[in-house]
Amino acid sequence: MRYDRERIIKIIDKMLDDARRRGIYQTDECINELEKLVGDVRAEAISHTWTEACSAYNRGLDPRNVTIPQLVLKASEDLNPKRE
């Protein structure tokens, strides 16, 4: 299972568990947590991109020569690893 999926499942499970106790789905809380997760993932991806560019530059490489698909694939593998 991937890390992003684990985080989404945790948020939805929390909403469903609350519904069992209170008799109503706490959709506002769930949406707020999912929205925060999306924002956090975006910030993490931006940080990763800058880190990759700076690392390439420090190694004497030109970060402009890295294609976007390569960067997206690397970010996806680094930030959303398979977990056991």
Residue pairs with C-beta under 8 A, 6 or more apart in sequence:
1 82
1 83
2 80
2 81
2 82
2 83
3 79
3 80
3 81
3 83
4 41
4 80
6 83
7 37
8 34
8 37
11 30
11 33
11 34
11 37
12 30
14 29
14 30
14 33
15 25
15 26
15 27
15 29
15 30
16 25
18 25
18 26
18 29
19 25
19 26
41 79
44 79
45 75
45 79
48 75
48 78
48 79
49 71
49 75
52 63
52 66
52 71
52 74
52 75
53 63
53 66
54 63
56 62
56 63
56 66
57 63
